[in-house]
Amino acid sequence: MDNVELAKQITVLQDIEAIKKLKAEYCDICDDDHNQDRIVTIFVRDGI
């Protein structure tokens, strides 16, 4: 395995971990009675 392929795999693993963390944060916010001040921090400003 060359460095380019290794870097791609590391990026994929980092992306997966970021998604897991975002999902956990969303669940925590839901458990916090859908706190509007917190929930807006995990969405983009111009999202639909």
URHUNOR-V90460 format. One record per residue. N is the residue number from 1. RES is the residue in three letters. OMEGA is omega in whole degrees, -180 to 180 (NA if undefined). Layout:
n:N res:RES omega:OMEGA
n:N res:RES omega:OMEGA
This chain:
n:1 res:MET omega:-180
n:2 res:ASP omega:-176
n:3 res:ASN omega:-180
n:4 res:VAL omega:179
n:5 res:GLU omega:178
n:6 res:LEU omega:179
n:7 res:ALA omega:178
n:8 res:LYS omega:-180
n:9 res:GLN omega:178
n:10 res:ILE omega:178
n:11 res:THR omega:178
n:12 res:VAL omega:180
n:13 res:LEU omega:178
n:14 res:GLN omega:178
n:15 res:ASP omega:178
n:16 res:ILE omega:180
n:17 res:GLU omega:178
n:18 res:ALA omega:178
n:19 res:ILE omega:178
n:20 res:LYS omega:-180
n:21 res:LYS omega:178
n:22 res:LEU omega:178
n:23 res:LYS omega:179
n:24 res:ALA omega:178
n:25 res:GLU omega:179
n:26 res:TYR omega:179
n:27 res:CYS omega:178
n:28 res:ASP omega:178
n:29 res:ILE omega:178
n:30 res:CYS omega:178
n:31 res:ASP omega:179
n:32 res:ASP omega:178
n:33 res:ASP omega:178
n:34 res:HIS omega:-179
n:35 res:ASN omega:-176
n:36 res:GLN omega:179
n:37 res:ASP omega:180
n:38 res:ARG omega:-173
n:39 res:ILE omega:-180
n:40 res:VAL omega:-179
n:41 res:THR omega:-177
n:42 res:ILE omega:178
n:43 res:PHE omega:177
n:44 res:VAL omega:-177
n:45 res:ARG omega:-175
n:46 res:ASP omega:179
n:47 res:GLY omega:180
n:48 res:ILE omega:NA
